[in-house]
């Protein structure tokens, strides 16, 4: 066992109850309940202490005075009755569960309202920020003389920005990130530590988390008995405004046309998007999804965790594909799909139920045969 540190004794370092203790999260500036209600578009009830001060956020069960919490999922409704929070975003049907003294911030979308206010209280947690605490270009960064940086760009030590690259005003390039030759990064972007951007064009307010790989060549080969001939990938990756890309996700550049990620799309960690894929606006792609080359996702598509999409298929607008499903053909707009191959979710659930009934019937028949004859003849 290592010697006990005088600076960070174990009892302090690993204390789990006080979630505001670690220095990772700077204590937010106080906001009154009136200010919070105004930011969230909530109307306060008469007699509420609008001057009450909020200094942090916490879940219902561990919240203290001064904390803001929320309730949206009915599974946590019992915790509302005992919470010590000062205020809580909550649906109208649950508001009566709050103890006296807890201010009900009644909202039709409590979690969304909470997220908006939490983002105001903790603005530095919304995207990767300088690990060096730097402002401007660090002496340890490597910025090519032919690169162009607008005002207010922060570049951490170890970051590399290549010739002809452009980085827009207010963007942050974190430690060890690589922005390749002629890559364009828009304004207000955040490029996480160790990410690499090659052959890519990013819009404004794009968030790229640590370890992301954009613009490497796609998996393209002309296969044959004499060997597999590599196909040059001469397309780009186009990432539109307000996209967020999770840690260690990979997005390949196109072969002869671009790979495109549409405006407002949110991509989780560990996602693979192959060459020539077109992802529409405001899609949600959850962890460990794999999308094969030239697939098309229309706007507002949702792919659950570990779903797989074969190449050259189209998923219609607003379609939702469940976790671990395999998309092997085109899917119509607006549907909900499960299974491998993915099909209408209701049909998949009927098939699962029917299979379960067959299994139970087989078990009961086996038991009946054994009971009649004294031995198992099923």
Secondary structure by P-SEA (a helix, b strand, c coil): ccccccccccccccccccccccccccccccccaaaaaaaacccccccccccccccccccccccccccccccccccaaaaaaccccccccccccccccccccccccccccaaaaaaaaaaaacccccccccccccccccccbbbcccbbbccbbbbcccbbbcccbbbccbbbbcccccccccbbbbcbbbbcccbbbcccccccbbbbcccccccccccccccccccbbbbbbcbbbbbccbbbbcccbbbbbbcccccccccbbbbccbbbbcccbbbccbbbbccbbbbccbbbbccbbbbcccbbbbccbbbccbbbbccccccccccccbbbbbccccccaaaaaaaaaaaaaaaaaaaaaaaaaaaacccccc
